[in-house]
Amino acid sequence: MKILVCIPAYRQSVSTTCLQSLVQLFTSFGKSYDHISLDLKIAQATVVHRARNAFASVTLEDPSYSHMLLVDPDIGFRPSLLERMLAFDEPVVGATYPTGALNRDAFAERAREVSTGAEAEICALDYAGGGDAVMLSDNPAEQGAKDLILRNGFMRVARVGNDLLLVRRDALERIHDAYPELYLPNGAEPYRQFGITGPVLQAFDPMTEAPTGLFGDEDAFAQRWAATGGDLWACFVEPVQRRVEDTIAGHFLTKLQFGHV
């Protein structure tokens, strides 16, 4: 198994939060897994979806890669997250990570419900894979009640963000087959800056028309995957950090335990 770890670095900048995670990830996997190798590729990304397309193209064209792991340069996570993702063994798996800065009004509201400031911060944050992206099923034991769809620390979601996403090779192959118009056999000028002169799979291009509506950069890949019949899952038990004005620590499991999504 060989994984391409991909960082789309805006203005060639990677946060210390992300860098520390990468060091821990490569050190941990190097010591613990003889059968798993990790490669790192960092690309200057003024247009982020093009960098993600470049990473997908490198993965698809090199049969030695089994997966690509997308990590935004302001994201921090533990090696155990990738371990969980690989063990879950679904073609596309994401994580519930904070999507932006702390909403102070939401923090004040949540602080009235919980006992610590850390818990209030976690519950006040918005998360990729949270909110209306959470998929529910009917509870057979209680009429009208709904349950989360859970399996081994992951939950089914309707959308999953690209900022922390593991994509298995066969998912890229399926999208390639389902969307031949996204495949440029001879590459294109914008991708030469990434060192790509061969084929390009534009799987992360913004999506303006889809069966379920209008989607932007962050939804496009997930919606294309879902349209092929693929499921979307997000790990919600692992803490994830994000560097915004300051480093915020998210943990969606804690938010769920206090009754919020």
SVG drawing of the C-alpha trace seen along z (x, -y; Angstrom):
<svg xmlns="http://www.w3.org/2000/svg" viewBox="-44 -37 54 42">
<polyline fill="none" stroke="black" stroke-width="0.4" points="0.0,0.0 1.3,-3.4 -0.3,-6.7 0.3,-10.1 -0.1,-12.7 -1.1,-15.9 -0.8,-19.5 -2.3,-22.3 -0.3,-25.2 -1.7,-28.6 1.2,-31.0 3.6,-28.1 2.6,-28.4 2.1,-25.4 1.2,-26.1 3.2,-24.6 0.0,-22.8 0.0,-20.9 3.8,-20.4 3.8,-18.9 1.0,-16.5 3.0,-15.5 6.1,-14.8 4.1,-12.7 2.3,-10.9 5.5,-9.9 7.3,-9.0 4.5,-6.8 3.8,-5.0 7.5,-4.5 7.9,-2.7 4.6,-0.8 3.8,0.3 6.3,2.1 3.6,2.6 2.5,-1.0 4.6,-3.7 3.9,-7.5 4.9,-10.0 4.6,-13.7 3.7,-16.2 3.2,-20.0 1.9,-22.2 1.7,-26.0 -2.1,-26.6 -3.5,-29.9 -6.4,-28.0 -6.9,-25.1 -9.1,-22.9 -6.5,-22.7 -3.9,-21.6 -6.3,-18.8 -6.9,-17.9 -3.2,-17.6 -2.8,-15.3 -5.7,-13.2 -4.0,-12.9 -0.7,-11.9 -2.4,-9.2 -4.5,-7.9 -1.5,-7.8 0.8,-6.0 -0.5,-2.5 1.8,-2.1 -0.5,-4.5 -3.4,-2.9 -4.7,-6.2 -4.3,-9.9 -4.7,-11.8 -5.7,-15.5 -4.6,-17.7 -5.1,-21.5 -2.1,-23.4 -3.9,-24.8 -5.2,-21.3 -3.7,-19.3 -4.6,-15.7 -3.2,-12.6 -1.8,-9.5 -4.6,-7.5 -7.0,-9.3 -5.3,-7.8 -5.2,-4.4 -8.9,-4.6 -9.6,-5.7 -7.5,-2.8 -9.1,-0.2 -12.6,-1.5 -11.7,-0.6 -14.3,-2.7 -13.3,-4.3 -13.9,-7.9 -13.7,-8.8 -13.4,-12.2 -13.4,-13.7 -15.4,-16.2 -13.1,-19.1 -13.7,-22.8 -14.6,-24.8 -13.6,-28.3 -13.1,-30.7 -15.0,-30.5 -18.4,-32.2 -18.4,-34.2 -22.2,-34.4 -22.5,-30.6 -19.7,-30.2 -21.7,-32.4 -24.8,-30.3 -23.1,-27.0 -21.2,-28.2 -24.6,-28.2 -25.1,-24.5 -21.7,-23.0 -19.2,-23.1 -15.9,-24.1 -14.7,-26.7 -13.1,-24.0 -16.4,-22.1 -18.2,-25.4 -15.6,-26.1 -15.9,-22.6 -19.8,-22.8 -19.8,-26.3 -17.7,-25.4 -19.1,-24.5 -17.8,-21.2 -17.4,-19.8 -19.8,-16.8 -21.9,-18.3 -25.2,-20.2 -27.5,-19.4 -24.8,-17.1 -25.5,-14.4 -27.6,-11.6 -30.3,-10.0 -32.3,-6.8 -35.6,-5.9 -35.4,-4.5 -37.5,-1.3 -38.0,-1.4 -39.5,-4.9 -42.0,-6.3 -40.8,-9.5 -37.3,-9.3 -34.2,-9.5 -30.8,-8.0 -27.3,-8.7 -25.9,-6.1 -22.8,-5.0 -20.1,-2.4 -16.8,-2.0 -16.3,-5.7 -17.6,-7.0 -21.0,-8.4 -22.8,-8.6 -23.0,-12.1 -24.4,-13.8 -21.4,-16.0 -17.8,-15.8 -15.0,-18.4 -11.9,-18.2 -9.6,-19.7 -9.0,-16.3 -10.0,-13.5 -8.7,-10.0 -9.6,-8.8 -8.9,-5.3 -7.6,-4.6 -10.7,-2.8 -12.8,-5.9 -10.8,-8.0 -11.1,-5.3 -14.9,-5.2 -15.1,-9.0 -12.8,-8.8 -15.2,-6.3 -18.4,-8.1 -17.3,-11.6 -15.1,-11.2 -15.6,-15.0 -13.4,-15.7 -10.5,-13.8 -7.9,-15.7 -5.8,-13.1 -3.0,-15.6 -3.1,-17.8 -3.5,-21.6 -1.5,-24.7 -2.6,-25.5 -1.3,-22.1 2.2,-22.5 3.1,-24.5 2.5,-21.3 4.9,-19.4 2.1,-17.6 2.3,-17.3 0.2,-14.2 -3.5,-13.4 -5.4,-15.4 -8.6,-14.3 -10.5,-17.4 -12.5,-15.6 -12.4,-18.6 -13.5,-21.3 -16.5,-23.4 -19.8,-21.8 -22.5,-24.1 -25.0,-21.5 -25.9,-18.4 -28.9,-16.2 -29.3,-17.8 -28.5,-21.4 -25.7,-24.0 -22.4,-23.1 -19.1,-24.9 -15.5,-23.7 -15.9,-21.9 -19.0,-19.9 -18.1,-19.0 -15.9,-15.9 -18.3,-14.5 -21.3,-15.0 -19.7,-13.4 -18.7,-10.4 -22.3,-10.2 -23.8,-10.4 -21.8,-7.2 -23.6,-5.4 -20.7,-5.9 -21.3,-6.4 -19.7,-9.3 -18.4,-8.7 -16.8,-11.0 -14.8,-10.1 -16.2,-11.9 -14.3,-10.5 -10.9,-12.0 -9.9,-15.5 -8.8,-17.8 -7.1,-21.2 -7.3,-24.1 -5.1,-27.2 -7.2,-30.3 -6.7,-33.5 -5.6,-31.2 -5.4,-27.4 -8.9,-25.9 -9.4,-22.4 -12.4,-20.5 -13.9,-17.2 -17.2,-16.4 -17.9,-13.5 -18.0,-15.9 -20.4,-18.1 -22.6,-15.1 -22.6,-14.1 -24.0,-17.5 -26.8,-17.0 -25.6,-19.2 -24.7,-18.4"/>
</svg>
